[in-house]
């Protein structure tokens, strides 16, 4: 039995370490723009039914099942993403934009040309074509796509001001003239948990061969004409530090309890080996 308890404890400790890693990742990203916290969920592993009470008299007045059910520990069943909106931080920067719906994402293009999605609306202008034009990019240099599916690019000459409207339209002021130079692609994803983390606060679609889901199955259009974003602001991380500290203490206590059960099982084996 001591060997069984040691196996159960070591299996669970390995999974608890993964939970600690998730909590640490949440806490380290508590100041990351648009970051969504992760939550670990556990499920029990296979258990074995040991029927050690077969006498009919044992059934009399018994309210619990016969025998002993002993499991093999717990495993990390799923890592769920909390998609609740984070608080808005007013930056008053012209190229900052915060989405107002938790299912909306900015569509961007990675270095490999793959469609990516992000909640981080801190954008920049990148000069191209010998500084005659500029492109709208993320802080990591990924292209911000327009409603036509192409990177947003416009002439860089005589720009006196730039404004991102609440529907994603980009207005550039040149002298006394105001010009519409593009519209940021904002898409709706009904189930954001389908998306896979791609690093740099970006998400990508799941592998179509494995999931059977293509772009059209996951990504939808948004209703135009409404207020989709707030310009001059950024969505902050939705990580609640107090909740993360509570989860951290609980995970550490569980880890210590399982470690102690290994020590106790080892002491029991030592006692048995010393019997003469």
C-alpha positions in Angstrom: 0.0 0.0 0.0 2.9 2.4 0.8 4.2 1.9 -2.8 0.8 2.8 -4.1 0.5 5.9 -2.0 4.0 7.0 -3.1 2.9 6.6 -6.8 -0.3 8.6 -6.2 1.6 11.4 -4.5 4.4 11.7 -7.1 1.8 11.8 -9.9 -0.2 14.5 -8.2 2.9 16.6 -7.3 3.9 16.6 -11.0 0.5 18.0 -11.9 0.6 20.5 -9.1 3.9 21.8 -10.4 2.2 22.6 -13.7 -0.5 24.5 -11.8 2.2 26.5 -10.0 3.7 27.3 -13.4 0.4 28.6 -14.6 -0.1 30.8 -11.5 3.4 32.1 -11.9 2.7 33.0 -15.6 -0.4 34.8 -14.6 1.3 36.9 -11.9 4.2 37.8 -14.2 1.7 39.0 -16.8 -0.4 41.1 -14.4 0.8 44.2 -16.2 0.7 42.9 -19.7 -1.7 44.7 -22.0 -4.8 42.6 -22.9 -3.5 39.5 -21.1 -6.2 36.9 -20.1 -5.5 34.9 -17.0 -5.4 31.1 -17.1 -7.0 28.7 -14.6 -5.9 25.1 -14.0 -8.6 22.4 -13.6 -7.9 18.9 -12.3 -9.5 15.6 -12.9 -9.0 12.2 -11.1 -7.1 9.4 -12.8 -8.2 5.8 -13.0 -9.1 4.2 -9.7 -9.2 0.6 -8.6 -12.0 -1.1 -6.7 -10.6 -3.4 -4.0 -13.4 -5.7 -2.8 -12.1 -6.9 0.6 -15.5 -7.4 2.3 -17.4 -10.2 0.7 -19.3 -11.6 3.7 -23.1 -11.0 3.4 -23.2 -9.7 7.0 -21.1 -6.7 6.0 -24.0 -5.5 3.9 -26.3 -5.1 6.9 -26.8 -1.4 7.7 -24.0 -0.3 5.4 -24.5 3.1 3.7 -21.2 3.3 1.8 -20.0 1.2 -1.1 -18.3 -2.1 -0.3 -14.5 -2.3 -0.4 -12.0 0.4 -1.0 -11.6 2.7 -4.0 -8.0 3.8 -4.5 -7.0 6.1 -7.3 -3.8 6.9 -9.1 -3.7 10.6 -8.2 -4.9 13.6 -10.1 -4.0 15.1 -13.5 -4.3 18.5 -15.1 -7.5 18.1 -17.0 -7.7 21.5 -18.7 -6.3 25.0 -18.7 -9.2 27.5 -19.1 -8.8 31.1 -20.2 -10.7 33.8 -18.4 -11.9 36.1 -21.2 -13.5 38.7 -18.9 -12.6 42.3 -19.9 -9.8 44.0 -18.1 -9.9 47.5 -16.8 -9.2 50.3 -19.3 -6.2 52.5 -18.9 -6.5 55.9 -20.5 -3.2 56.7 -22.2 -4.3 59.6 -24.5 -1.9 58.2 -27.2 -3.3 58.5 -30.7 -2.4 54.9 -31.7 -3.7 53.1 -28.7 -7.0 51.4 -28.9 -8.9 49.1 -26.4 -11.6 46.7 -27.6 -14.9 46.9 -25.7 -16.3 43.4 -26.3 -14.6 40.3 -24.8 -15.1 38.2 -27.9 -13.5 40.8 -30.3 -9.9 40.6 -31.5 -7.6 42.7 -33.7 -6.6 40.7 -36.7 -2.8 40.8 -37.5 -0.4 39.0 -39.7 2.7 37.2 -38.4 6.1 37.0 -40.0 5.1 33.7 -41.7 2.0 35.3 -43.2 -0.3 33.4 -40.7 -3.4 35.1 -39.5 -3.0 36.0 -35.8 -5.3 37.7 -33.2 -4.6 39.9 -30.3 -6.3 42.1 -27.7 -3.2 44.4 -27.4 -4.1 47.6 -29.2 -0.8 49.5 -28.8 0.0 50.2 -32.4 2.9 52.0 -34.1 3.8 53.4 -37.6 6.7 51.6 -39.4 8.3 53.5 -42.4 8.6 51.6 -45.7 9.5 52.4 -49.3 12.3 54.8 -48.4 10.1 56.6 -45.8 7.5 57.6 -48.4 4.9 55.4 -46.7 4.1 54.0 -43.3 2.5 50.7 -42.2 0.5 50.1 -39.0 2.1 47.4 -36.9 2.0 46.0 -33.4 4.8 46.6 -30.9 6.3 43.3 -32.1 6.4 44.4 -35.7 3.4 42.3 -36.9 1.2 43.9 -39.6 -2.2 45.2 -38.5 -4.7 44.0 -41.1 -7.4 46.2 -42.6 -11.0 45.3 -43.4 -9.8 44.3 -46.9 -7.5 41.7 -45.5 -4.3 43.6 -46.4 -1.8 45.4 -44.1 -2.8 49.1 -43.6 -0.4 51.3 -45.5 -0.6 55.0 -46.4 1.6 58.0 -47.4 3.8 59.4 -44.7 4.0 62.9 -46.1 2.6 65.9 -44.2 0.9 64.0 -41.4 -0.3 66.5 -38.8 -2.5 64.2 -36.8 -3.9 60.7 -36.7 -7.0 59.3 -35.0 -8.5 55.8 -34.6 -12.3 56.1 -34.6 -14.5 54.0 -32.4 -15.4 51.7 -35.3 -11.7 51.1 -36.2 -11.5 53.7 -39.0 -8.1 55.5 -39.2 -8.3 59.2 -40.0 -5.2 61.1 -40.9 -5.1 64.9 -40.9 -2.9 66.7 -43.6 -3.1 70.4 -43.3 -6.8 71.3 -43.4 -7.8 67.9 -45.0 -8.9 64.8 -43.2 -8.4 61.5 -45.0 -9.7 58.0 -44.3 -6.6 55.7 -44.8 -8.0 52.4 -43.7 -10.1 50.5 -41.2 -8.6 48.1 -38.7 -9.9 44.5 -39.0 -11.8 43.6 -35.9 -13.2 40.1 -35.8 -15.6 38.2 -33.5 -14.7 34.8 -32.1 -17.7 33.3 -30.2 -15.5 30.8 -28.4 -12.1 32.4 -27.8 -11.0 29.3 -25.8 -10.5 27.6 -29.2 -7.6 29.8 -30.0 -4.1 28.7 -29.2 -1.4 30.9 -27.6 1.3 31.9 -30.1 3.5 34.0 -27.8 4.0 37.8 -27.7 0.3 38.1 -26.5 -1.0 36.7 -29.8 -3.3 33.9 -30.6 -3.7 31.6 -33.6 -6.3 29.2 -35.0 -6.0 25.6 -34.0 -4.5 23.1 -36.5 -7.3 22.5 -39.0 -6.3 18.9 -39.6 -6.6 18.1 -35.9 -9.6 20.2 -35.0 -11.5 20.1 -38.2 -12.1 23.9 -37.8 -11.1 26.3 -40.5 -11.0 30.1 -40.5 -14.7 30.5 -41.4 -15.7 28.1 -38.6 -14.1 30.2 -35.9 -13.8 33.8 -37.0 -16.9 35.9 -37.7 -17.6 39.5 -38.7 -18.6 42.2 -36.2 -21.6 44.4 -36.5 -20.4 47.6 -38.0 -21.6 51.0 -37.0 -21.4 50.5 -33.2 -18.8 51.5 -30.8 -16.2 48.7 -31.0 -13.2 50.3 -29.3 -12.1 53.2 -27.2 -9.2 55.2 -28.7 -6.4 56.6 -26.5 -6.8 53.7 -24.1 -5.5 50.2 -23.5 -7.1 47.2 -21.9 -5.2 46.0 -18.9 -4.6 42.4 -17.8 -7.6 40.8 -16.0 -5.3 39.0 -13.6 -6.6 39.3 -10.0 -3.5 39.2 -7.8 -5.4 38.4 -4.6 -7.0 35.3 -6.3 -3.7 34.2 -7.7 -2.1 34.4 -4.3 -4.9 32.4 -2.8 -4.5 29.7 -5.5 -0.7 29.8 -5.0 -1.0 29.1 -1.3 -3.6 26.3 -1.9 -1.4 24.6 -4.5 1.7 24.9 -2.2 -0.2 23.3 0.7 -1.4 20.5 -1.6 2.2 20.0 -2.8 3.5 19.8 0.8 0.8 17.3 1.8 1.6 15.0 -1.0 5.3 15.3 -0.3 4.6 14.4 3.4 2.7 11.3 2.3 5.7 10.1 0.4 7.9 10.7 3.5 5.3 8.8 5.7 5.2 5.9 3.2 9.0 5.8 3.3 9.0 5.6 7.1 6.5 2.8 7.0 8.6 0.8 4.6 11.7 1.4 6.8 9.9 0.1 9.8 8.8 -3.1 7.9 12.3 -3.7 6.7 13.6 -3.5 10.3 11.2 -6.2 11.5 13.0 -9.5 12.4 
